[in-house]
Amino acid sequence: MLLTPANARRVADELSRLRGAAMKVGQLLSMDAGDLIPPALAEILARLRSDAFSMPMSQLVVILEQAWGKDWSEHFERFSFTPAAAASIGQVHEATTREGKRLAIKVQYPGVRESIDSDVDNVAALLRISGLLPAAFDLRSILDDAKQQLHAEADYRAEGAWLKTYADHLGPHAGFLIPELYGELATSNILAMTWVEGVSIESLVLESQSLRDRVAHQLFDLVFRELFDFKLTQSDPNFANYRFNRETQQLVLLDFGATRAILPSFSGSYRDLMHGAIRGDRQSMFAAAESIGYFNQDMTFEQRALVMDIFEMACEPLCCQGPYDFATSGLPRRMHDAGMALALDRDFWHTPPIDALFLHRKLAGTYLLAARIKARVDIGALAKAYL
């Protein structure tokens, strides 16, 4: 009943008002490419990625005065009070400085940072009351990590630092556009960056197959670079964090609040896992998965085998000879079904390391985006440079 179009619109409306942690749930649902929920519902929920309810102008002015003083408008030739985008933690305004520099001003909603802990605790309470979680399941560690991550995303000074770090790693890569930090106006609640033009990444589904394939190739190449070269990942795969600049034909990267460092040992274990998958060496894959932290001593042989089946399925694009067609593979649905079958075994439930969960979120988002734009990518050939 929840997933009828009319009810989905109501859910989207409520989540866009709630913002914060609750709204992020809707954003994650909207990334589905039609494998898990009907495409029409994904379209309804997609508005949560860039079209939440915005704060009234009177409230916005108070926040700007608190950050920049009563004479804040003297910084600008023009400041648009109508947000160009509104999302879960803040909204973005377009502005032009007195010197003619065009900026994107990201302003955090008041109270978001203070409500994170209670938001997450309320979600946890609902999960416990529902009876969906086994009593022995270690939910607390996941909740603590979720709170820590959301607090990090709500610190705009930290996001500005990650933006600069990521730009340094990326360098002058011709295939990407990334905003530049405008530090003079930065606070913990306001982030100022150069404005970068771009259209919705999903709109590329109407473009040529060659363009769609090239963009998806860039996205997967970036995932490999993050994991093996940069040793950090922008772990939020929300489609709104990617745009496409038609004039320069470049992929635009936005929002670095969810960037996380990757330990070299962690990176090495995933390299071993992928090597094993390509060679068809299940024993090597098992050893790599064990070093990552996917098994505990209480798991049965059958449970471990099911986990390995899912790993092999996830590596299917890597092992494919030639371009892998993400639109027709049905991979998201098959992985979902395999994961649900394992989840029904309550004796199995085990919490992998949080870094693995965030990396898999990024990988899953990239798979779903490639499926959404109906791309074909030779992942095996792409991976050779990194493996």
BAGUZA-137898 format. One record per residue (C-alpha): residue number from 1; residue in one letter; x, y, z. Coordinates in steps of 0.02 Angstrom, whole numbers, plus 50000, padded with zeros to 5 digits. Layout:
REM residues N
R    n  res      x      y      z
R  NUM    A      X      Y      Z
...
This chain:
REM residues 387
R    n  res      x      y      z
R    1    M  50000  50000  50000
R    2    L  50146  50117  50037
R    3    L  50216  50097  49862
R    4    T  50066  50161  49766
R    5    P  50104  50323  49673
R    6    A  49986  50429  49778
R    7    N  50058  50366  49941
R    8    A  50235  50382  49876
R    9    R  50202  50566  49841
R   10    R  50142  50589  50020
R   11    V  50297  50500  50086
R   12    A  50408  50609  49977
R   13    D  50319  50765  50040
R   14    E  50343  50716  50222
R   15    L  50525  50666  50200
R   16    S  50564  50830  50111
R   17    R  50493  50924  50261
R   18    L  50586  50818  50389
R   19    R  50755  50836  50302
R   20    G  50907  50767  50392
R   21    A  50926  50581  50421
R   22    A  50746  50539  50375
R   23    M  50760  50624  50206
R   24    K  50919  50529  50165
R   25    V  50818  50367  50172
R   26    G  50708  50431  50031
R   27    Q  50860  50487  49932
R   28    L  50934  50313  49942
R   29    L  50770  50235  49885
R   30    S  50762  50353  49736
R   31    M  50930  50289  49670
R   32    D  50848  50125  49620
R   33    A  50843  50098  49432
R   34    G  50678  50002  49428
R   35    D  50748  49837  49492
R   36    L  50684  49852  49671
R   37    I  50541  49978  49660
R   38    P  50438  50029  49507
R   39    P  50519  50166  49400
R   40    A  50370  50283  49424
R   41    L  50397  50280  49613
R   42    A  50583  50309  49594
R   43    E  50541  50464  49491
R   44    I  50426  50529  49629
R   45    L  50558  50502  49763
R   46    A  50694  50577  49650
R   47    R  50634  50752  49695
R   48    L  50710  50723  49867
R   49    R  50883  50734  49790
R   50    S  50870  50917  49743
R   51    D  50695  50983  49779
R   52    A  50660  50984  49965
R   53    F  50559  51120  50051
R   54    S  50669  51274  50071
R   55    M  50679  51385  50224
R   56    P  50587  51552  50217
R   57    M  50686  51707  50168
R   58    S  50667  51786  50341
R   59    Q  50752  51635  50420
R   60    L  50888  51633  50287
R   61    V  50930  51817  50317
R   62    V  50951  51784  50505
R   63    I  51074  51643  50469
R   64    L  51173  51752  50347
R   65    E  51180  51896  50472
R   66    Q  51241  51779  50609
R   67    A  51379  51715  50495
R   68    W  51433  51873  50404
R   69    G  51362  52019  50503
R   70    K  51222  52144  50468
R   71    D  51313  52211  50315
R   72    W  51332  52038  50234
R   73    S  51254  52096  50069
R   74    E  51405  52208  50037
R   75    H  51501  52052  49986
R   76    F  51389  52029  49835
R   77    E  51336  52114  49676
R   78    R  51189  51993  49672
R   79    F  51120  51860  49790
R   80    S  50973  51750  49738
R   81    F  50857  51715  49885
R   82    T  50772  51577  49786
R   83    P  50873  51418  49815
R   84    A  50944  51333  49661
R   85    A  50935  51168  49755
R   86    A  50872  51109  49925
R   87    A  50924  50943  49999
R   88    S  50934  50850  50164
R   89    I  51055  50958  50264
R   90    G  51057  51126  50174
R   91    Q  51007  51227  50023
R   92    V  51111  51310  49886
R   93    H  51098  51491  49827
R   94    E  51177  51571  49676
R   95    A  51273  51733  49706
R   96    T  51394  51850  49617
R   97    T  51530  51942  49713
R   98    R  51575  52125  49690
R   99    E  51725  52064  49588
R  100    G  51609  51968  49470
R  101    K  51646  51792  49534
R  102    R  51495  51677  49522
R  103    L  51471  51573  49679
R  104    A  51366  51431  49748
R  105    I  51324  51469  49931
R  106    K  51273  51315  50029
R  107    V  51177  51362  50187
R  108    Q  51139  51232  50321
R  109    Y  50964  51220  50393
R  110    P  50957  51280  50574
R  111    G  50947  51140  50701
R  112    V  51003  51000  50585
R  113    R  51166  50967  50676
R  114    E  51080  50968  50846
R  115    S  50945  50845  50790
R  116    I  51058  50712  50714
R  117    D  51076  50604  50869
R  118    S  50890  50605  50909
R  119    D  50844  50573  50725
R  120    V  50954  50418  50719
R  121    D  50893  50358  50890
R  122    N  50712  50376  50833
R  123    V  50746  50271  50678
R  124    A  50829  50142  50790
R  125    A  50680  50140  50907
R  126    L  50564  50104  50761
R  127    L  50675  49962  50703
R  128    R  50676  49884  50876
R  129    I  50488  49903  50902
R  130    S  50456  49826  50730
R  131    G  50537  49663  50786
R  132    L  50637  49656  50623
R  133    L  50804  49648  50712
R  134    P  50866  49498  50810
R  135    A  50900  49536  50993
R  136    A  51084  49490  50972
R  137    F  51111  49608  50824
R  138    D  51239  49743  50863
R  139    L  51141  49896  50808
R  140    R  51229  50015  50926
R  141    S  51395  50015  50832
R  142    I  51308  50052  50667
R  143    L  51207  50193  50747
R  144    D  51362  50270  50825
R  145    D  51451  50267  50656
R  146    A  51296  50339  50570
R  147    K  51290  50483  50694
R  148    Q  51475  50515  50673
R  149    Q  51459  50518  50483
R  150    L  51308  50634  50484
R  151    H  51396  50754  50605
R  152    A  51545  50755  50486
R  153    E  51431  50795  50340
R  154    A  51353  50938  50439
R  155    D  51524  51020  50468
R  156    Y  51546  51131  50316
R  157    R  51723  51182  50364
R  158    A  51771  50999  50359
R  159    E  51683  50979  50191
R  160    G  51781  51126  50122
R  161    A  51943  51041  50176
R  162    W  51889  50879  50092
R  163    L  51845  50976  49934
R  164    K  52022  51045  49926
R  165    T  52100  50876  49965
R  166    Y  51996  50788  49832
R  167    A  52038  50922  49703
R  168    D  52223  50898  49741
R  169    H  52208  50711  49713
R  170    L  52106  50732  49554
R  171    G  52225  50860  49480
R  172    P  52192  50938  49309
R  173    H  52092  50788  49247
R  174    A  52012  50838  49082
R  175    G  51858  50730  49109
R  176    F  51798  50813  49270
R  177    L  51740  50982  49334
R  178    I  51746  51017  49520
R  179    P  51702  51178  49615
R  180    E  51840  51282  49695
R  181    L  51824  51328  49878
R  182    Y  51795  51513  49912
R  183    G  51866  51516  50087
R  184    E  51834  51700  50128
R  185    L  51650  51665  50163
R  186    A  51665  51491  50239
R  187    T  51594  51450  50412
R  188    S  51541  51288  50496
R  189    N  51363  51318  50430
R  190    I  51399  51401  50262
R  191    L  51505  51336  50118
R  192    A  51551  51451  49973
R  193    M  51615  51379  49808
R  194    T  51629  51430  49628
R  195    W  51471  51397  49529
R  196    V  51482  51252  49406
R  197    E  51349  51227  49272
R  198    G  51277  51055  49239
R  199    V  51121  50957  49195
R  200    S  51050  50807  49287
R  201    I  51157  50651  49263
R  202    E  50999  50548  49233
R  203    S  50954  50658  49084
R  204    L  51096  50574  48989
R  205    V  50984  50423  48962
R  206    L  50918  50519  48810
R  207    E  51094  50546  48740
R  208    S  51196  50433  48626
R  209    Q  51255  50263  48686
R  210    S  51436  50317  48663
R  211    L  51415  50467  48779
R  212    R  51325  50364  48911
R  213    D  51461  50232  48904
R  214    R  51598  50363  48918
R  215    V  51521  50445  49071
R  216    A  51495  50277  49158
R  217    H  51674  50229  49115
R  218    Q  51732  50389  49201
R  219    L  51628  50350  49355
R  220    F  51699  50175  49375
R  221    D  51875  50236  49341
R  222    L  51850  50363  49479
R  223    V  51794  50226  49600
R  224    F  51954  50129  49563
R  225    R  52060  50286  49584
R  226    E  51978  50325  49751
R  227    L  52005  50148  49816
R  228    F  52181  50115  49752
R  229    D  52263  50285  49720
R  230    F  52178  50422  49822
R  231    K  52146  50308  49974
R  232    L  51985  50405  50006
R  233    T  51808  50394  49942
R  234    Q  51664  50514  49922
R  235    S  51545  50388  49998
R  236    D  51376  50469  49959
R  237    P  51318  50404  49787
R  238    N  51165  50519  49780
R  239    F  51136  50552  49594
R  240    A  51121  50739  49629
R  241    N  51306  50740  49672
R  242    Y  51345  50711  49488
R  243    R  51302  50831  49347
R  244    F  51354  50845  49165
R  245    N  51417  51004  49084
R  246    R  51358  51001  48904
R  247    E  51470  51144  48850
R  248    T  51633  51064  48907
R  249    Q  51569  50884  48897
R  250    Q  51637  50853  49072
R  251    L  51569  50761  49223
R  252    V  51536  50879  49369
R  253    L  51572  50816  49546
R  254    L  51481  50898  49693
R  255    D  51463  50878  49882
R  256    F  51613  50809  49976
R  257    G  51540  50806  50151
R  258    A  51533  50615  50151
R  259    T  51716  50592  50102
R  260    R  51806  50460  50205
R  261    A  51988  50404  50213
R  262    I  52029  50224  50163
R  263    L  52165  50126  50255
R  264    P  52302  50056  50141
R  265    S  52272  49882  50216
R  266    F  52087  49896  50173
R  267    S  52130  49947  49995
R  268    G  52250  49801  49979
R  269    S  52119  49675  50037
R  270    Y  51998  49735  49904
R  271    R  52134  49721  49773
R  272    D  52163  49541  49827
R  273    L  51975  49508  49822
R  274    M  51962  49573  49643
R  275    H  52118  49478  49589
R  276    G  52042  49319  49657
R  277    A  51877  49352  49566
R  278    I  51964  49378  49398
R  279    R  52064  49216  49420
R  280    G  51912  49122  49481
R  281    D  52006  49085  49642
R  282    R  51869  49073  49773
R  283    Q  51993  49029  49911
R  284    S  52091  49191  49882
R  285    M  51928  49288  49881
R  286    F  51879  49207  50045
R  287    A  52045  49255  50126
R  288    A  52025  49435  50067
R  289    A  51845  49446  50128
R  290    E  51899  49375  50296
R  291    S  52036  49506  50313
R  292    I  51909  49643  50275
R  293    G  51801  49578  50417
R  294    Y  51654  49493  50332
R  295    F  51658  49335  50437
R  296    N  51656  49293  50621
R  297    Q  51692  49131  50709
R  298    D  51507  49092  50740
R  299    M  51460  49087  50555
R  300    T  51425  48917  50479
R  301    F  51507  48851  50321
R  302    E  51343  48874  50227
R  303    Q  51327  49055  50283
R  304    R  51505  49094  50229
R  305    A  51471  49012  50061
R  306    L  51318  49123  50034
R  307    V  51421  49279  50072
R  308    M  51551  49221  49945
R  309    D  51413  49193  49816
R  310    I  51363  49375  49837
R  311    F  51543  49433  49819
R  312    E  51561  49334  49658
R  313    M  51399  49409  49593
R  314    A  51462  49585  49634
R  315    C  51621  49549  49536
R  316    E  51524  49491  49383
R  317    P  51558  49653  49285
R  318    L  51743  49638  49328
R  319    C  51752  49461  49257
R  320    C  51650  49495  49100
R  321    Q  51744  49484  48935
R  322    G  51710  49648  48846
R  323    P  51581  49783  48891
R  324    Y  51459  49740  49031
R  325    D  51280  49797  48997
R  326    F  51217  49864  49163
R  327    A  51042  49900  49095
R  328    T  51002  49720  49046
R  329    S  51105  49621  49172
R  330    G  50976  49621  49312
R  331    L  51124  49626  49433
R  332    P  51045  49744  49563
R  333    R  50891  49633  49575
R  334    R  50992  49472  49586
R  335    M  51106  49543  49721
R  336    H  50955  49609  49815
R  337    D  50871  49438  49811
R  338    A  51030  49349  49868
R  339    G  51055  49474  50009
R  340    M  50875  49458  50067
R  341    A  50889  49268  50069
R  342    L  51040  49285  50183
R  343    A  50956  49417  50291
R  344    L  50810  49302  50326
R  345    D  50931  49191  50422
R  346    R  50932  49286  50587
R  347    D  51069  49177  50657
R  348    F  51184  49245  50523
R  349    W  51170  49432  50556
R  350    H  51343  49506  50571
R  351    T  51401  49687  50557
R  352    P  51546  49711  50436
R  353    P  51668  49855  50467
R  354    I  51586  50024  50438
R  355    D  51717  50071  50307
R  356    A  51662  49920  50205
R  357    L  51480  49973  50217
R  358    F  51519  50149  50154
R  359    L  51627  50083  50012
R  360    H  51490  49961  49961
R  361    R  51365  50104  49965
R  362    K  51474  50197  49839
R  363    L  51494  50042  49729
R  364    A  51308  50005  49734
R  365    G  51267  50184  49689
R  366    T  51384  50177  49540
R  367    Y  51306  50013  49481
R  368    L  51132  50089  49497
R  369    L  51181  50248  49404
R  370    A  51258  50146  49262
R  371    A  51096  50047  49252
R  372    R  50992  50207  49257
R  373    I  51081  50283  49106
R  374    K  51088  50113  49019
R  375    A  51276  50111  49002
R  376    R  51397  49976  48944
R  377    V  51573  49975  49017
R  378    D  51722  49858  48998
R  379    I  51757  49850  49185
R  380    G  51886  49711  49166
R  381    A  51995  49813  49048
R  382    L  51973  49968  49155
R  383    A  52028  49876  49313
R  384    K  52191  49810  49240
R  385    A  52281  49976  49268
R  386    Y  52240  49967  49454
R  387    L  52256  49781  49488
